[in-house]
Amino acid sequence: MAPEDSRVRARTRTHTGAGPTVRALGLITAVLLTAGLITACSDSAGDGDSAPKPLRSSPRTGASRSADATPRADALPALPAALTGQRLRWGRCRGTASTPAPGSDWQCTTLKVPLDYARPTGRTIGLALIRARSQGSGAERIGSLLFNFGGPGGSGVDRLPAFAPQYTKLRARYDLVSFDPRGTGASHGVRCRSDRKVQAAEAVDPTPDTAAEESAYFKDAADFGKGCARQAKDLLNHVSTIEAARDMDLMRQVLGDDELHYMGFSYGTELGGVYAHLFPGKVGRLTLDAVVDPTVGTVGHSENQARGFQRALDDYFTSRGLDPKAGSRKVSALFERLDAKPLPTASGRELTESLATTGVLDTLYSKASWPALTRGLREADRGDGTTLLALADSYNARDSKGHYGTTTHAQRAISCRDDKDRPTAARAKSLLARFRAISPVFGEAMAWDTAGWCHDWPVPGLWDDPEVSAPGAAPVLVVGNTGDPATPYEGARKMADELGKGVGVELTWKGEGHGAYGSGSACVDTTVNAYLLEGRIPRDGRVCS
């Protein structure tokens, strides 16, 4: 399967408080395989000429356009030679508490970048980088291929070695390179609360029904932001996608490439689109897979995700010969029972409504996880929440000792620095009916999340939606999957349109799961490889079935 993404901001949003309501990218597949919770599956691949007619983006108007928040590359002071000319000291990679050191093929280093690009000679921070050198000869080598696996907040240093077997053909002509974006992992990672507080927040109701539950929901959200401000301090103002895109251009220069060659998944597509807008003349071969819709803000993104996850759940029930409406009613009834009384599990912990929602969402990222959903729902019917709790724990990167990963902390810090729209509780309530109509299972939690995600956040947001127009850039390959739950298919056409005529080139896969490349379609893999390795641009609108 392709790397899942990260926050459903990918924006795969995971609410590390009252419980995630959308997915932040993690190595979930590996965790579930280890636990024996999913079984392998294969999908047929082919090529067709007809596709579902995608939604075309309409022109955006008004003074809230993001262009003012996303200045072009020449709008800020030039970087000093001390940064653009720095020499990277590559060495053996070290393991972390959660990930063992990769093999001898891998090298790691630290890149210095400005904390604030408006003051490029001021304070710097370090970004962790990892690479595997190209296996081809010098004449065959194209340059570096930079990866971002989504989030925001996902660690490329941890994930690239895990996913690298999928990229063997690409390594014939590229150095494979990834990084921990600012605020993430080994790059001054943000941690906003302790493991004890993360676990306590799993009992907070994600769909408050009373004044007391609503108060607890928003208090938890505000406490999360305060914890980020205490820990991250000045860094919290400088973890935006715009700054991450500028970091990538500095990487390009220091790595010695005239153009940026890039693969971005989920949130990584938004990052890639913003890069293309900022540096259109430096765009090399960019592939954007599992595409974020760049034309919507906080509410529109949550609507898209509610629709995408409900669509995936309906497909799951249909695959089992069940009526999707009846199946959805059954899952909703389970969540309602858990709201009143959590289920026991083999670990001694309880399965709350929040954790069950997270566990179900987790299985919808890949068709290979559907058997785990079947098992979890059957157990829950018998009064046992063990499997759904295990799925939620893998999503939240909780280990057997009760330690949680920090991907969701960084995810929230980055997305709340980006997003200007901060819906109020009253606005969230006004959205409930609309969201329930879109998704009877997930809609209510996602409507509340529009207000809870960045509630009382300590720093302001930068844009209503990301600016990705890139006139004059080289063609960018945009890959959409009709069954993608976290970044619904319609976003791919909108991204292609927003990049501009002659720039955005759309490739469609009629498949299931979050992402297309490496998910079982020979058609998708061959087309993407031909673009990255040979520069062959497919027909805009090509369909792999």
C-alpha positions in Angstrom: 0.0 0.0 0.0 1.0 3.6 -0.3 2.0 5.6 2.7 -1.0 6.7 4.6 -1.2 10.2 5.5 -0.9 12.1 8.0 -3.6 14.4 9.5 -6.8 14.6 7.8 -5.4 17.8 7.0 -3.9 16.0 4.6 -4.4 17.1 6.0 -5.2 14.2 7.9 -6.3 15.6 11.2 -5.9 13.7 14.4 -7.4 15.3 17.5 -4.9 14.4 20.2 -7.3 15.4 22.9 -10.9 14.4 22.6 -9.7 11.7 20.3 -8.5 11.8 16.7 -11.3 12.4 14.2 -9.1 12.0 11.2 -5.9 10.3 10.3 -2.4 11.5 10.8 0.1 9.4 8.8 2.0 6.8 10.7 3.5 3.4 10.1 0.1 1.9 10.8 0.3 -0.9 8.4 3.5 -2.2 9.9 2.1 -2.0 13.4 -1.1 -3.9 12.3 0.8 -6.6 10.5 2.9 -7.2 13.6 -0.2 -7.5 15.6 -1.7 -9.9 13.1 -4.7 -7.8 12.6 -4.7 -7.4 8.8 -4.3 -9.8 6.0 -2.8 -9.2 2.6 -4.8 -8.3 -0.4 -4.2 -7.6 -4.1 -5.9 -5.3 -6.6 -6.0 -5.7 -10.3 -4.5 -3.0 -12.4 -5.4 -1.8 -15.8 -6.0 1.3 -18.0 -9.2 2.8 -19.1 -10.4 5.8 -21.0 -13.4 6.7 -19.0 -13.4 8.0 -15.5 -15.9 9.5 -13.0 -16.4 13.1 -13.9 -14.4 15.0 -11.3 -15.6 18.2 -9.8 -13.9 21.3 -11.3 -12.8 24.0 -8.9 -14.5 27.3 -9.4 -12.5 30.5 -9.3 -12.0 31.9 -5.8 -12.8 35.5 -5.2 -12.5 37.9 -2.3 -9.9 39.6 -0.2 -9.1 36.4 1.8 -7.1 34.8 -1.0 -3.9 33.2 0.4 -1.6 35.0 -2.0 -0.7 37.7 0.6 0.3 35.0 3.1 2.3 33.1 0.5 4.7 35.6 -1.1 6.9 34.4 -4.0 10.5 33.5 -3.5 11.9 37.0 -4.1 9.7 38.7 -1.5 12.1 37.9 1.4 15.8 38.7 2.0 18.3 36.4 0.2 19.8 33.6 2.3 23.4 34.0 3.3 26.2 31.9 1.8 26.7 30.3 5.3 23.4 28.5 4.7 23.2 28.0 0.9 26.9 26.9 0.9 26.9 24.7 4.0 28.4 21.2 3.6 26.4 18.4 5.0 28.3 15.9 7.1 26.6 12.5 6.3 27.1 9.7 8.8 25.6 6.5 10.2 22.0 6.8 11.2 21.0 6.2 14.8 17.9 4.5 16.0 15.2 6.1 18.2 13.2 4.9 21.1 10.5 3.7 18.6 12.5 2.9 15.5 15.7 0.9 15.1 18.6 2.3 13.1 18.3 1.5 9.4 21.0 -0.5 7.6 24.3 0.6 6.3 22.8 1.8 3.1 21.4 4.8 4.9 23.1 8.0 5.9 21.9 10.8 8.2 22.8 14.5 8.7 21.5 17.8 9.9 20.7 20.8 7.7 20.8 24.3 9.2 17.8 26.5 8.3 16.7 30.0 9.5 14.1 29.9 12.3 12.6 33.0 10.6 13.1 33.5 6.8 12.4 37.2 7.3 15.6 37.3 9.4 17.8 34.8 7.5 21.0 35.8 9.3 19.4 35.3 12.7 18.8 32.1 14.8 19.0 28.8 13.0 17.4 25.4 13.7 18.5 22.0 12.6 16.5 19.7 10.3 17.2 15.9 10.3 17.8 14.4 6.9 18.2 10.8 5.7 19.4 9.4 2.3 20.2 6.3 0.4 22.6 7.0 -2.5 21.6 6.1 -6.0 22.6 2.6 -7.2 23.0 3.8 -10.8 26.2 5.0 -12.5 27.1 8.7 -12.5 25.7 9.3 -16.0 22.4 7.7 -15.1 21.9 9.7 -11.9 19.3 12.5 -12.1 19.8 13.9 -8.7 18.0 13.7 -5.4 14.3 12.7 -5.0 12.8 14.2 -1.9 9.9 12.6 -0.1 7.3 13.9 2.3 4.9 11.2 3.6 2.2 13.5 5.0 0.9 14.5 8.3 1.7 17.3 8.8 4.1 16.0 11.4 5.2 12.7 9.9 8.9 11.8 10.2 10.5 11.2 6.9 13.7 10.0 8.6 11.7 7.1 10.2 9.5 6.4 7.2 11.7 6.4 4.2 13.7 3.3 5.1 10.4 1.5 5.9 8.9 2.3 2.5 12.1 2.2 0.4 11.5 -1.3 -1.0 8.7 0.3 -3.1 11.2 2.7 -4.6 13.9 0.4 -5.8 13.4 1.4 -9.5 13.6 5.1 -8.6 16.8 4.5 -6.7 18.4 3.4 -9.9 18.6 7.1 -10.9 18.0 9.1 -7.7 19.4 9.5 -4.3 16.4 8.8 -2.1 16.1 11.7 0.5 13.6 12.6 3.2 13.5 14.8 6.3 11.8 15.6 9.5 10.0 19.0 8.8 10.4 21.7 11.4 8.5 20.8 14.6 8.6 17.1 13.8 10.6 14.2 15.1 14.3 14.9 15.4 13.9 18.4 13.9 13.1 20.2 17.2 10.0 18.1 17.5 7.0 19.5 19.3 5.5 17.7 22.3 2.4 19.3 23.8 1.4 17.0 26.7 2.6 14.1 28.7 1.7 10.5 28.0 -0.5 10.5 31.1 -2.5 13.5 29.8 -2.8 12.0 26.4 -4.3 8.8 27.9 -6.6 10.9 30.1 -7.9 12.8 27.1 -9.0 9.6 25.5 -12.1 9.7 27.8 -13.2 13.1 26.6 -16.4 12.9 24.6 -15.8 13.8 20.9 -19.5 14.5 20.4 -20.6 16.4 23.5 -24.3 16.2 24.4 -24.4 18.3 27.5 -23.0 21.6 28.7 -20.6 19.8 31.0 -19.3 17.6 28.2 -18.9 20.6 25.9 -17.0 22.5 28.6 -14.7 19.5 29.1 -14.2 19.2 25.3 -13.1 22.8 24.8 -11.0 22.9 28.0 -9.1 19.9 26.8 -8.5 21.6 23.4 -7.3 24.8 25.1 -5.0 22.9 27.4 -3.4 21.2 24.4 -2.5 24.6 22.9 -1.1 25.9 26.1 1.1 22.8 26.4 2.4 23.5 22.9 3.2 27.1 23.7 5.1 26.1 26.9 7.2 23.6 25.1 7.8 25.0 21.7 8.0 28.7 22.6 9.1 30.8 19.6 9.2 27.7 17.3 5.4 27.6 17.4 5.3 30.7 15.2 7.6 29.1 12.6 6.3 25.7 11.8 4.1 26.7 8.8 3.9 24.9 5.5 5.3 28.0 3.8 8.4 27.8 5.9 8.7 24.0 5.2 8.5 24.7 1.5 11.3 27.2 1.8 13.3 24.6 3.8 12.9 22.2 0.9 14.3 24.8 -1.5 17.3 25.3 0.7 17.7 21.5 0.8 17.7 21.5 -3.0 20.5 24.0 -3.1 22.6 22.3 -0.5 22.1 18.9 -2.1 23.4 20.4 -5.4 20.3 20.1 -7.5 19.2 22.8 -10.1 15.6 21.6 -9.7 13.5 19.9 -7.0 12.4 16.4 -7.8 9.8 15.4 -5.2 7.2 12.8 -4.2 4.5 14.1 -1.8 1.8 12.0 -0.2 -1.4 13.4 1.5 -0.4 16.6 3.3 2.8 16.3 1.3 0.8 17.2 -1.8 -0.2 20.5 -0.1 3.5 21.1 0.7 4.5 20.3 -2.8 1.8 22.6 -4.3 2.9 25.5 -2.0 6.6 24.8 -3.1 5.5 25.0 -6.8 3.8 28.4 -6.1 6.8 29.8 -4.3 9.5 28.5 -6.7 7.9 27.7 -10.1 11.2 28.0 -11.9 12.8 25.4 -9.6 10.1 22.7 -10.2 11.6 19.5 -11.6 9.6 16.3 -11.6 6.9 16.6 -8.8 4.4 13.8 -8.1 1.5 14.6 -5.7 -0.4 11.4 -4.6 -3.4 11.3 -2.2 -4.2 14.9 -3.0 -5.4 17.6 -0.6 -8.0 19.9 -2.0 -6.3 23.3 -2.0 -9.5 25.3 -2.5 -11.2 24.7 0.9 -10.5 25.8 4.4 -11.2 24.3 7.8 -14.8 23.5 7.3 -14.6 22.5 3.7 -11.7 20.2 4.5 -13.6 18.5 7.3 -16.6 18.1 5.0 -14.4 16.4 2.4 -13.0 14.0 5.0 -16.4 13.2 6.4 -17.5 12.4 2.9 -14.4 10.4 2.1 -14.4 8.2 5.2 -18.2 7.5 4.9 -17.6 6.6 1.3 -14.9 4.1 2.3 -17.1 2.7 5.1 -19.9 2.2 2.6 -17.5 0.4 0.2 -16.4 -1.8 3.1 -20.0 -2.9 3.8 -20.7 -3.4 0.1 -17.7 -5.6 -0.3 -19.2 -7.9 2.4 -22.6 -8.0 0.7 -24.2 -5.8 3.4 -26.4 -2.8 3.1 -24.2 0.3 3.7 -27.0 2.2 5.4 -27.8 -0.6 7.8 -24.1 -1.1 8.5 -23.7 2.6 9.3 -26.6 2.5 11.6 -25.0 -0.4 13.5 -21.7 1.4 13.9 -23.4 4.6 15.0 -25.4 2.6 17.6 -22.1 1.2 18.9 -20.6 4.7 19.3 -23.8 5.8 21.2 -23.5 2.8 23.6 -19.8 3.6 24.2 -20.7 7.2 24.9 -22.8 6.0 27.8 -20.6 3.0 28.9 -17.1 2.1 27.6 -16.3 -1.5 26.8 -13.7 -3.6 28.7 -10.6 -4.9 26.9 -8.0 -7.5 27.5 -5.5 -4.9 28.6 -7.6 -3.6 31.5 -8.2 -0.2 29.8 -11.6 0.7 28.4 -12.7 1.4 24.9 -14.3 4.8 24.8 -16.4 6.4 22.0 -13.3 8.4 21.1 -11.0 5.4 20.8 -13.6 3.4 18.9 -14.0 6.2 16.4 -10.2 6.3 16.0 -10.0 2.5 15.6 -12.7 2.4 12.9 -11.2 5.3 11.0 -7.8 3.6 11.1 -9.0 0.6 9.2 -10.4 2.7 6.4 -7.0 3.9 5.2 -6.3 0.7 3.4 -8.5 -2.1 2.0 -6.0 -4.5 3.6 -7.2 -3.4 7.0 -10.9 -4.2 6.4 -10.6 -7.7 8.0 -9.4 -6.0 11.2 -12.6 -3.9 11.1 -14.7 -7.0 10.7 -13.0 -8.5 13.7 -13.2 -5.4 15.8 -16.9 -4.9 15.2 -17.7 -8.5 15.9 -15.8 -8.4 19.2 -17.6 -5.2 20.2 -20.9 -6.8 19.6 -19.9 -9.4 22.1 -18.9 -6.7 24.6 -15.1 -6.9 24.0 -13.3 -3.7 22.8 -9.8 -5.3 22.5 -9.3 -5.1 18.7 -10.7 -1.7 18.3 -8.5 -0.4 21.1 -5.4 -2.0 19.5 -6.3 -0.2 16.2 -6.7 3.1 18.0 -3.4 2.6 19.8 -1.5 1.9 16.6 -3.1 5.1 15.1 -1.9 7.1 18.1 1.5 5.4 18.1 1.0 4.1 21.7 3.5 1.3 22.7 3.0 -1.5 25.2 4.5 0.7 28.0 2.0 3.5 27.5 4.3 5.9 25.6 2.7 7.8 22.8 4.3 9.2 19.6 4.4 12.9 18.9 3.3 12.9 15.3 -0.2 14.2 16.2 1.3 17.0 18.4 3.4 18.3 15.4 0.4 17.8 13.1 -1.8 20.1 15.2 0.9 22.7 15.7 1.6 22.9 12.0 -2.0 22.9 10.8 -3.1 25.5 13.4 -0.2 27.8 12.3 -1.5 27.4 8.7 -5.3 27.7 9.2 -6.7 31.1 9.8 -10.4 30.0 10.1 -11.2 29.2 13.8 -14.9 28.1 13.9 -16.6 28.8 17.2 -18.7 26.3 19.2 -21.8 28.0 18.0 -20.7 27.5 14.4 -19.8 23.9 15.0 -23.3 23.3 16.3 -24.8 25.0 13.2 -22.9 22.5 11.1 -24.1 19.3 12.9 -27.1 18.6 10.7 -25.2 19.1 7.5 -22.3 16.9 8.6 -24.6 14.2 9.8 -26.2 14.1 6.4 -22.8 13.8 4.8 -21.7 11.0 7.2 -24.1 9.5 9.7 -21.1 7.7 11.4 -18.4 10.4 11.5 -20.1 13.6 10.7 -20.9 14.7 14.2 -17.4 14.2 15.5 -15.9 16.0 12.5 -18.3 18.9 12.9 -17.3 19.4 16.5 -13.6 19.0 15.5 -13.8 22.1 13.2 -14.1 24.2 16.5 -12.0 22.0 18.8 -9.0 21.4 16.7 -7.5 24.9 17.0 -9.6 26.2 19.8 -7.9 29.1 21.7 -4.7 28.4 19.8 -1.8 30.6 21.1 -0.6 31.8 17.6 -2.7 33.0 14.6 -3.1 31.2 11.3 -1.8 32.4 8.0 -4.3 31.5 5.3 -7.9 30.5 4.5 -6.6 28.0 2.0 -3.2 27.3 0.5 -2.1 29.1 -2.7 -0.7 26.6 -5.2 -0.9 28.4 -8.5 2.4 27.9 -10.3 2.4 29.6 -13.8 5.5 28.8 -15.8 6.3 25.6 -13.7 7.2 22.3 -15.4 4.3 19.8 -15.5 3.3 18.3 -12.1 1.8 14.8 -11.9 -1.3 14.8 -9.7 -2.5 11.3 -8.7 -6.0 10.7 -7.4 -7.7 7.6 -6.1 -11.5 7.3 -6.3 -11.7 5.3 -3.1 -9.4 7.5 -1.0 -11.0 8.1 2.5 -8.7 10.8 3.9 -8.1 13.0 0.8 -11.2 12.4 -1.4 -10.7 11.9 -5.1 -12.2 15.3 -6.1 -9.2 17.1 -4.6 -6.9 15.8 -7.3 -8.7 17.6 -10.1 -8.9 20.7 -8.0 -5.2 20.7 -7.3 -4.4 20.2 -11.0 -6.7 23.1 -12.0 -5.2 25.4 -9.3 -1.6 24.6 -10.3 -2.6 26.0 -13.7 -3.1 25.1 -17.3 -0.2 23.1 -18.7 1.1 22.5 -15.1 -1.3 20.2 -13.4 -1.6 16.8 -15.1 -4.1 14.4 -13.4 -3.8 10.6 -13.3 -6.8 8.7 -11.8 -6.8 5.2 -10.1 -10.1 3.5 -9.5 -9.0 1.9 -6.3 -9.4 1.8 -2.5 -7.2 3.2 0.3 -5.2 6.3 1.0 -2.8 6.9 -1.9 -2.3 5.1 -5.3 1.5 4.6 -5.9 2.6 1.3 -4.5 -0.9 0.2 -3.7 -1.2 -2.6 -6.3 -1.8 -0.9 -9.6 0.9 -1.7 -12.2 -0.6 1.0 -14.3 -0.1 3.7 -11.7 3.4 2.6 -10.7 4.5 2.3 -14.4 3.1 5.8 -15.2 4.7 7.5 -12.2 8.0 5.7 -12.7 8.1 6.8 -16.4 7.4 10.4 -15.4 10.1 10.5 -12.6 12.7 8.4 -14.4 12.3 9.4 -18.1 10.3 12.6 -17.9 7.4 11.1 -19.8 4.2 13.1 -19.1 1.0 11.1 -19.4 -2.2 12.4 -21.0 -4.1 14.7 -18.6 -7.1 12.7 -17.3 -5.6 9.2 -17.9 -7.4 6.5 -15.9 -6.0 3.3 -14.3 -8.7 0.9 -13.4 
